């Protein structure tokens, strides 16, 4: 099964050593790729570049640099692409991003890219980078319908997107339904299933609520049962993620993308369960 991981750059300046250690440990699991997130405002882009470059050039693992366009001009995007190419980071996850809270109306209204599709077209026309895109098994929150969102996904493929990474989901049945609909409208490119291991109750209020992903009763029951006991919550969370991944593997999905939250131990523990240890 193709495994891949997502990491985020260090929040504080100067904590690169820890981030490098994280990706070095993750690279030992020989993933297909490791992707690095990018702030929607674009101001921290150098951090994404540095981590992605370390993954490619030091860990000898394929790096995917996320790139958002809501806060960037065309010339900035050209510059970002040139920097990535100069470091031999040849894969980007092209995203729109969400409007940062501190972005003034004037800047938002004058933005040069409206949708990820505008960015994908632009990158394809102005660089030699391979382009991936996001997709949403439970539909993007702004899309009027699943069909409209799938049409956007198909448009991304028509523009040259080579692979997709999905938003996190906790109910595999929703992913299989989505996959069937995507294939039915001619989306043939690989779709990596996004899995977020929930190892603390706190994550529910942060990453999960931001993603808009639904939480099935089995998972919310588990959180309710273990919320007060961090060790049991951790174990239950990795077991849930491992069970999701085992089922995805049985269904022959193209790949599983783990949102690692920069915790290689979580990945190691999940892989041990999957390996039957
Ligand atoms: P789009 O594809 O532009 O879609 C946004 C909405 O517009 C959708 O409702 C879509 O249906 C609609 N739409 C798109 N194109 C068109 C069109 N041509 N015509 C009409 N409607 C259209 N955010 C970050 O800031 N940094 C990250 O590193 C990051 N990484 C992510 C990784 C993954 C795997 C995922 C799933 C999301 C990530 N995000 C990240 C969040 C992402 O930026 C948000 O989900 C954002 O709201 C949408 O981005 P998008 O690229 O999917 O946008």
Boltz pocket constraint, residues with backbone or C-beta under 6 A from the ligand:
constraints:
  - pocket:
      binder: B
      contacts: [[A, 36], [A, 37], [A, 38], [A, 39], [A, 40], [A, 66], [A, 67], [A, 68], [A, 93], [A, 94], [A, 95], [A, 96], [A, 97], [A, 98], [A, 114], [A, 115], [A, 116], [A, 117], [A, 133], [A, 134], [A, 135], [A, 140], [A, 141], [A, 142], [A, 143], [A, 144], [A, 148], [A, 149], [A, 152], [A, 165], [A, 166], [A, 167], [A, 168], [A, 194]]
      max_distance: 6.0
